[in-house]
Amino acid sequence: TLLYDSQAKKIRYLLFDGQMDDDTDESINSKSGKAKLQERIKAIQDKGCRLEFDSIPSDIFRGNLQMIDSSMPEIVAWMLSNSYLERKKNFKEAIERINEVNPMRFDMQNGHKFYEYKIKSLMTAVALGMLPATPWSGYFEATGGYLVVKENGEVVCFHIYNRNVLEDYLINNTKFDTPDSKRHNMGKIYREGDRYYFDLALQIRFK
């Protein structure tokens, strides 16, 4: 696992538009099975609602993401929820989808790869020392290189001076993972006042 499962990585979404009430809430939350998160999100979508990024409850994790880029919380939240909607977890494909939709409304007419660059910066920071629950200074813990041990025992070494190769490897060989929803009480609709919310946890692992 590249970015492990922890309470700090929870992302909060507002259920925006559509029809939602307590009976619907209970019906959707009752869905179970291995694909229950996908089924619940699909049911939310079928009710005409969409998951709108609300916040990252952890001040530390939010600050760490904003250290990399001020719009990183919104970008990561969009990619994570979209990976469940599309049922496609690969990071490279996720970047292609967000690049096509352009939810941040970047000016991309000149070919700037805003999303790819920003996500590569995030992945490198995670690989070289940024942790969700620890305030990040911006310094990398690994100063020489990064080692990857594959399942077959092969060891791949990336030197820091060749950062582009490391970034490409991380993007091409990682995917969103689904953590245990019960462990952090995520993946259920809940109500605060007259609004309904839904939490997901960000976890990234090697394919």
ChimeraX attribute file (.defattr): number of C-alpha atoms within 10 A of each C-alpha:
attribute: neighborCount
match mode: 1-to-1
recipient: residues
	/A:1	13
	/A:2	16
	/A:3	19
	/A:4	16
	/A:5	20
	/A:6	15
	/A:7	17
	/A:8	20
	/A:9	22
	/A:10	24
	/A:11	26
	/A:12	21
	/A:13	22
	/A:14	20
	/A:15	24
	/A:16	17
	/A:17	13
	/A:18	12
	/A:19	12
	/A:20	17
	/A:21	12
	/A:22	12
	/A:23	9
	/A:24	15
	/A:25	17
	/A:26	13
	/A:27	12
	/A:28	20
	/A:29	19
	/A:30	12
	/A:31	15
	/A:32	11
	/A:33	8
	/A:34	8
	/A:35	12
	/A:36	17
	/A:37	22
	/A:38	18
	/A:39	18
	/A:40	24
	/A:41	24
	/A:42	17
	/A:43	17
	/A:44	23
	/A:45	16
	/A:46	12
	/A:47	14
	/A:48	13
	/A:49	18
	/A:50	18
	/A:51	21
	/A:52	18
	/A:53	22
	/A:54	17
	/A:55	17
	/A:56	22
	/A:57	15
	/A:58	16
	/A:59	13
	/A:60	18
	/A:61	23
	/A:62	22
	/A:63	19
	/A:64	25
	/A:65	21
	/A:66	14
	/A:67	16
	/A:68	17
	/A:69	15
	/A:70	13
	/A:71	13
	/A:72	20
	/A:73	21
	/A:74	20
	/A:75	20
	/A:76	19
	/A:77	23
	/A:78	19
	/A:79	19
	/A:80	21
	/A:81	23
	/A:82	18
	/A:83	20
	/A:84	20
	/A:85	17
	/A:86	12
	/A:87	11
	/A:88	13
	/A:89	21
	/A:90	20
	/A:91	24
	/A:92	17
	/A:93	16
	/A:94	22
	/A:95	19
	/A:96	13
	/A:97	15
	/A:98	18
	/A:99	18
	/A:100	9
	/A:101	9
	/A:102	15
	/A:103	11
	/A:104	14
	/A:105	8
	/A:106	12
	/A:107	10
	/A:108	11
	/A:109	6
	/A:110	6
	/A:111	7
	/A:112	11
	/A:113	12
	/A:114	14
	/A:115	19
	/A:116	19
	/A:117	12
	/A:118	15
	/A:119	21
	/A:120	20
	/A:121	15
	/A:122	21
	/A:123	20
	/A:124	20
	/A:125	20
	/A:126	16
	/A:127	20
	/A:128	17
	/A:129	16
	/A:130	23
	/A:131	18
	/A:132	25
	/A:133	16
	/A:134	13
	/A:135	15
	/A:136	19
	/A:137	10
	/A:138	12
	/A:139	11
	/A:140	16
	/A:141	12
	/A:142	13
	/A:143	11
	/A:144	12
	/A:145	15
	/A:146	15
	/A:147	13
	/A:148	12
	/A:149	10
	/A:150	10
	/A:151	7
	/A:152	6
	/A:153	8
	/A:154	8
	/A:155	10
	/A:156	10
	/A:157	12
	/A:158	17
	/A:159	15
	/A:160	16
	/A:161	11
	/A:162	10
	/A:163	14
	/A:164	13
	/A:165	12
	/A:166	20
	/A:167	20
	/A:168	15
	/A:169	13
	/A:170	19
	/A:171	21
	/A:172	14
	/A:173	13
	/A:174	19
	/A:175	23
	/A:176	24
	/A:177	22
	/A:178	18
	/A:179	17
	/A:180	12
	/A:181	15
	/A:182	9
	/A:183	10
	/A:184	16
	/A:185	13
	/A:186	20
	/A:187	21
	/A:188	21
	/A:189	22
	/A:190	17
	/A:191	14
	/A:192	7
	/A:193	5
	/A:194	6
	/A:195	12
	/A:196	17
	/A:197	19
	/A:198	22
	/A:199	25
	/A:200	23
	/A:201	28
	/A:202	23
	/A:203	19
	/A:204	22
	/A:205	17
	/A:206	18
	/A:207	13
